[in-house]
């Protein structure tokens, strides 16, 4: 493993870990959003996970002494994060994917919560979705739970994406590193947050301080790997859970199956037939899921895709998001302003 670095600030409060694999199209913008933070006591560790682009030449031109580049052979996202953790000096650890963007006050607001509340191990924020060109897609991911979130986490990853969390370094000393054996990318996040939530409270900033870049290829058709990973994550979580909480297991598996059904529905090669089978499994695990908003949304989407096709459904969904954003602007109801970098 080769390391490229300049003189660094000693003992930063925050270590920002940026896994990068052939990410030069967006990486400079991502790094700029970190450097533009109002909170400045940080280091940036970019982990080049076997890229074949010009990331090393680009990194040599960086003048900020807080930035380090660590290069390794391609070993996947979880391993790249673990490499960053092994080299981090900060008391707090932040993660950002190499194509996402932070709002300027993200670290400031999260650090404030961790500084004030020692029982909080992780702070998350809301998320705004942008497309490949950085254009707001009209959709936010907003969760409201904080404090003891373990039960809620077993049915939904409230942190939403890997670019959101700010975590105390001691959490990783207690629960270990990211699980590199999980077959579906992003499930290692959910697994880690569940492990941390078993020991620490979660804090929340009710603002969309992260822009998640929603590429067209984000909707992976590999729902089978997703299903396998979710099975492993939940089995691990409930294996160590107190007996009093284990009755939630079927409910958690039901919601997991419904999430996989969504993934199958959005995969052109599987679509409706597979999604219906997974939906039936979700109901068999947890019959009460039929009375939830998530289930109603899924059934509505399934009907639309079955009638008009996946492409028409996606266009209609984007139109709906934008219409809701326009209405909220007109009436100033629940609107959150969006700024393009």
N, C-alpha and C positions, 0 to 999 in steps of 0.2 A: 504494500500500500504506500503510495506516494503522497506527500503532503506539501502543499504550497501555501506559504503564509508570509505576512510581513509582521513588523512589531505589533504586539497586541496589548490592549488595555488589560491590566491585571485584575483578576477576580471580578468579572462583570456580574451584575445582579441577575441578568437574564441571558440565557443561551438560546439563540434562534436556530433551529435545525431545518435545513432546506435540502431534502433529497432531490436529486436531479438526474434524469435519464433522457438524453437527447432533447433538452428543454430550452434551447437557446432562443427559440421564437418568442418565449414569454419571460424567461428568467430575468433579464435586465429590468423589466418592469416590476417583477416581484421583489427584487432586491431594492429597487428604488422606493417601493412602498414601505419597506422595513426601515431604510435609512431616513425616511421622512417622518418617522414616529416622533410624537412630542416627548415621549420617554426615551432617553438616549443611552442609558447604562446597560448596554448589551454587547454581545459578540454574535457574529453570524458564522455558522459552520455550514458550508455547502458540501454535500456529499455527492460527488460525481460517481454514480453507480454504473460505470462501464460505458459512458457515453462515447459516441463516435462523431460528435459534432465538435465545434471549436471552443468548447468550454474552458479548456486549459489556457489557450491563447487569450481568451477574453478575460479570465481571472487575473492573468499577469498584468493587465492594464488597470486593475482596480487599485485605487490609492488609499482607500480607507483601511486603517490598520486593524480594525475590528473584524475584518472578513478573512476567513480561512477557507481554503479548498482542500478537501481530502478526496483522493481518487482511489477507486477500488474496482475490481472486476464486477460485472453485473451479477448481483445477488438478490435483487428485489427490494421492494419498498420497506418491509419490516426490518431487513438486515441493514439497509442504509440508515434508518432511524436509530437502530442500535449502535451503529458505528458513530453517529453523531453524539448519542448519549455517552458513549465511552470516552469521547474527547471533550465533552462539555465541561465548562468551569462554573457555570451559573448556579445560583441558588434556585432559580425558577427556570423551567424549560418550556419553550414555545416551539410549535411546529407550523410550517407552512409549505404546501406543495409548490412546486416550481412554476406553476402557471396561475396561481391565485394571487389576490391582492388584499392588503390590509388598509383600512381607514386609518388616518393619522393618530387617533387617540386610543387605538386598540390596546396597546401595551400599557399605557398610562392608567386606563380604567381597570384593567385586570390586575396589574401590580398593586393598585390601591386596595383591592379586595383581599388579596393574599396577605398584604402587609397588616391589614386591620383585623383579619379573622384567622387565627392560627389553626382552627379546626377545619378550615376549607383546604382541600388538597388540589382542586381543579376549578378553574373559572372558565366558563364558555360564554359565547355571545350569539346573537342572531346572525343569519347569513342571507346575503342577497345573491341571486343568480345572474351571471352575465354570460354572453355567448363568446365564441372564439375571438370576436373583434372588440370585446370589452363593452358591448351594448347590454344594458339592463334588460332582462327578459320579463320583467313585470312580476317576479315571484320572490317571496321571502320564505325562509325556513325559520319559524319562530316557535320556541318552546318556552315554557314558563316555570318548570319545576326547578327547585334548588333545595339545598339542605341534604337530607337523606334521599337520594334519587335511585337507589339500587333497584327497587321494585319496578319503577317506571322504566329504567334502563333495560330490564329484561324483555320488555315488549317494544321498545323503540329507542334508537340511539339518539338521545336528545342533543348530543354535541354536534351531530349532523355531518361534519366533514373534518378532515385531518388538519385543516389550517386554522382551527378555532381555539383549541385548548391551550391554556397556560397552566402548567403543573409544577407543584413543588418537587424539587429534586428528590427529597426524601421518600416520595411516593414510589419511585422506581427502585430505591434501595429496599423498600418494604415488599413490593409485589413482583419485582423482577422486570425483565425487558419485554419487548414486543415478541409475540409468538411467530416465528418465521416458518412454521410448518403449516399454517392455515392456507388452504388452496385458493381462496378468493381474496383479491386485494380489497382493502378497506375493512374487512372483518377483523383484522388485527387491531384496528382502532377500537371497535366495539368491545372486543375482548379485554383490551387494556383498561378502558373506562369502567367496565364492570368490576374488574379486579381492584381498581382504585376506590370505586364507590362502596365496596365492601368494608372499607376502613376509614374513609374520609367523607366529609360533606362536599357538595358542589356549590360554587357560586355562579351567579348569572349577571351579565350586563344586558339589559333589554334594549339593545340597539344592534342594527346590522353592521357590524364592524369588519366583516370579512366578505369579500366578493369571490364567490366560487365560480370558476370558469367551466361552464357546462358544455363540453364538446359534444358533437354529434356522435362520436364513438364512445362516450361515457356509458351509453346504454349497452353494456356488454351483453351478448347473447348467452354467456356462460352461466346460466341460471343453475346448472347442476353443481358447479363449483361453489356458488353462493349457498345453495341448499346444504351442501356438505359442511361448509365452514360454519354456518349458523348452528347446525347440529352439534358440532364440536364445541363452539363457544358456549352454548346454553348448557350442555352436559357438564362442562367445566364449572360454570357459574353455580349450578344447583348442587353439584357434588360437594362443594364446600359451604353451601348455605345452611343456616340453622334449620332444624326440622320444622319449625313454625312457619317457614317461608316456602317450603317445598310444594305446598298445594298450588302455588302460582305457576308451576312448571308447565302444565298443560296449556294454560293461557298464553304463556310466553311462546311455546311452540306453535300455537295457533296463529299468533301475530307474525311469527317468523315465516310460516308457510304462506301467509297472505302477502308478505313482502316479496317472497320468491315468485309468487303468482304474478305480481306486478312486473317483475323483471322478465318473466316468460312472455307476458302480454306485450311487452315493448320490444320483443326479439322477433324479427320477421320470420325466422325459421321455425318458431314454435307457436307463437301467438295463441289464439283462442282455446284450442283443444287442450293444450298443456296447461294453460292458465286455469281452465275450469277444473281439471283434475287436482291441481294444487289448492285451489279454493275449497274444494270438497274436503281435502285433508285438513285444511285450516279449521273448517267447521267441525270436523270429527274430533279434533283436539280440544276446541273451545267453542261449543255451540253458541255461547253468548256473543261471539264476534259478529254474528249476523245483525246485531242491534247497534253496532258502532258506526261512527262516521266513516272510518277507514274502509269498512266493508261496503257501505253504500256507495262511496266513491269508486271503489273497484268494480262493483256491479254495473254502475253507470258507464264506466269506461269500457268494460267488456261488451256491453250492449252496443255502444257506439262503434268500437273496432270491428265487431262481428258484422255490423250493418254496412259501414262505410270504409273500413280498412284502417290500418295503422297510420298511414301518412295523413289522411284526412283528420283523424283524431288528434295527432300531434299539432297540426295547423290550428284546429279549433281550440285546443288547450292554450296555445300561445296567444291567440286572439283574446281569449277569456282573461288571461293574466294581464294583458295590456289594458283591456277595457276596465278591469277592476282598479288598476293603477290610475287611469285617467279619471274615473269617478271619485276616487279618494282624493285626488288633487283638486277637483272641482269643489268638493264639499269639505275638504280638509278633515276627513274622517279617517283616522288611522294611517294617514299617509306618512311614509318615511322617505325623505328626499334622497336621491341617488346622485352621486358625483362620479363622473368618468375620469380616470387618471389620464 
